[in-house]
């Protein structure tokens, strides 16, 4: 049995990450079409779902949008019934964005089967494996976000 070198494994890892990103992109595109939204709106829905009631400014920052653009996105998503504006309980002058039951239902329709099918696969990993995967994903996220910031700086 031939063992891969570390360099070969790193190359395989890069290829696997890219392939996974493409598959995720296809899934997100299919879900966005099914929800009747564009990809930018879909990204914002994901942010709202992950963060719970969240300020529009945070949605804009996480999605890489201007405040004017995110206002238009939120208006469209409110109109479709996926999100609502609520008063911030800590500061009633501030508005937060939260997902609706409709968003939860349609998100479950598209992504629920993936989650259900993933659990038995993920359960096969040890705690140490899962910790390493989580660390890897966090490091990858930081690297990508830093590169996005560099590219934005180059354009400025």
C-alpha positions as CSV (number, residue, x, y, z in Angstrom):
1,X,0.0,0.0,0.0
2,X,1.5,3.3,-1.1
3,X,1.4,6.1,1.5
4,X,1.0,9.7,0.3
5,X,3.6,12.3,1.2
6,X,2.6,15.3,3.2
7,X,3.0,17.5,0.1
8,X,0.6,15.1,-1.8
9,X,-1.9,15.2,1.1
10,X,-1.8,19.0,1.2
11,X,-2.5,19.1,-2.6
12,X,-5.3,16.6,-2.1
13,X,-6.7,18.8,0.7
14,X,-6.6,21.9,-1.5
15,X,-8.4,20.0,-4.2
16,X,-11.0,18.6,-1.8
17,X,-11.7,22.1,-0.3
18,X,-12.2,23.6,-3.8
19,X,-14.5,20.7,-4.8
20,X,-16.5,21.1,-1.6
21,X,-16.7,24.9,-2.2
22,X,-18.1,24.3,-5.7
23,X,-20.6,21.8,-4.5
24,X,-21.7,24.2,-1.7
25,X,-22.0,27.0,-4.3
26,X,-24.2,24.8,-6.4
27,X,-26.4,23.9,-3.5
28,X,-26.7,27.6,-2.4
29,X,-27.6,28.5,-5.9
30,X,-30.3,25.9,-6.1
31,X,-31.7,26.9,-2.8
32,X,-31.7,30.6,-3.7
33,X,-33.6,29.8,-6.9
34,X,-36.0,27.7,-5.0
35,X,-36.6,30.5,-2.5
36,X,-37.1,33.0,-5.2
37,X,-34.1,35.2,-4.2
38,X,-30.8,36.2,-5.7
39,X,-27.5,35.0,-4.3
40,X,-26.8,38.2,-2.4
41,X,-30.2,38.0,-0.7
42,X,-29.5,34.3,0.1
43,X,-26.2,35.2,1.7
44,X,-27.9,37.8,3.9
45,X,-30.5,35.2,4.9
46,X,-27.8,32.9,6.0
47,X,-26.2,35.6,8.1
48,X,-29.6,36.4,9.7
49,X,-30.2,32.7,10.4
50,X,-26.8,32.1,11.9
51,X,-26.7,35.3,14.1
52,X,-30.3,35.5,15.1
53,X,-31.7,39.0,15.6
54,X,-28.9,41.1,14.1
55,X,-28.3,44.7,13.1
56,X,-28.5,45.6,9.4
57,X,-24.9,47.0,9.7
58,X,-23.6,43.6,10.8
59,X,-25.4,41.9,7.9
60,X,-23.9,44.4,5.5
61,X,-20.4,44.0,7.0
62,X,-20.5,40.2,6.9
63,X,-22.0,40.1,3.4
64,X,-19.5,42.8,2.1
65,X,-22.3,45.2,1.2
66,X,-22.9,48.9,1.6
67,X,-25.6,50.2,4.0
68,X,-27.7,51.3,1.1
69,X,-27.5,47.9,-0.6
70,X,-28.3,46.0,2.5
71,X,-31.4,48.2,3.1
72,X,-32.6,47.2,-0.4
73,X,-31.9,43.5,0.4
74,X,-33.7,43.7,3.7
75,X,-36.7,45.4,2.0
76,X,-36.9,42.6,-0.6
77,X,-36.6,39.9,2.1
78,X,-39.3,41.6,4.3
79,X,-41.6,41.7,1.2
80,X,-41.1,38.0,0.6
81,X,-41.8,37.3,4.3
82,X,-38.4,35.8,5.1
83,X,-37.3,38.4,7.7
84,X,-38.8,41.2,9.8
85,X,-37.5,44.3,11.4
86,X,-37.8,44.4,15.2
87,X,-36.9,46.9,17.8
88,X,-33.6,46.2,19.6
89,X,-34.7,45.4,23.2
90,X,-31.4,47.0,24.5
91,X,-32.0,50.2,22.5
92,X,-35.5,50.8,21.1
93,X,-34.1,53.4,18.6
94,X,-32.2,50.7,16.9
95,X,-33.7,48.1,14.5
96,X,-32.7,44.4,14.3
97,X,-33.4,41.9,11.6
98,X,-34.7,38.5,12.4
99,X,-35.8,35.5,10.4
100,X,-39.4,34.5,10.3
101,X,-41.1,31.1,10.6
102,X,-41.4,31.1,6.8
103,X,-37.6,31.4,6.5
104,X,-37.1,28.6,9.0
105,X,-39.6,26.3,7.0
106,X,-38.1,27.0,3.6
107,X,-34.5,26.7,4.9
108,X,-35.4,23.4,6.5
109,X,-36.9,22.3,3.1
110,X,-33.7,22.9,1.3
111,X,-30.9,22.3,3.8
112,X,-32.6,20.0,6.3
113,X,-32.0,16.8,4.3
114,X,-28.3,17.7,4.1
115,X,-28.0,18.2,7.8
116,X,-29.8,14.9,8.4
117,X,-27.6,13.0,6.0
118,X,-24.4,14.6,7.4
119,X,-24.9,13.6,11.1
120,X,-24.3,9.9,10.6
121,X,-21.1,10.7,8.6
122,X,-19.8,13.2,11.1
123,X,-20.5,10.9,14.0
124,X,-17.8,8.6,12.6
125,X,-15.1,11.1,13.5
126,X,-13.4,11.2,16.9
127,X,-13.6,14.2,19.1
128,X,-10.0,15.0,18.2
129,X,-10.8,14.7,14.5
130,X,-13.8,17.1,14.9
131,X,-11.7,19.5,16.8
132,X,-9.0,19.4,14.1
133,X,-11.6,19.9,11.3
134,X,-13.2,22.9,13.2
135,X,-9.7,24.4,13.7
136,X,-8.9,24.0,10.0
137,X,-12.2,25.6,9.0
138,X,-11.7,28.5,11.3
139,X,-8.1,29.1,10.0
140,X,-9.3,28.8,6.4
141,X,-12.1,31.4,7.1
142,X,-9.6,33.8,8.6
143,X,-7.2,33.3,5.7
144,X,-9.9,33.9,3.1
145,X,-11.3,37.0,4.9
146,X,-7.9,38.5,5.2
147,X,-7.3,38.0,1.5
148,X,-10.7,39.5,0.7
149,X,-9.7,42.6,2.7
150,X,-6.4,42.8,0.8
151,X,-8.2,42.7,-2.5
152,X,-10.6,45.4,-1.3
153,X,-7.7,47.5,-0.3
154,X,-6.0,47.1,-3.7
155,X,-9.2,48.3,-5.4
156,X,-9.5,51.4,-3.2
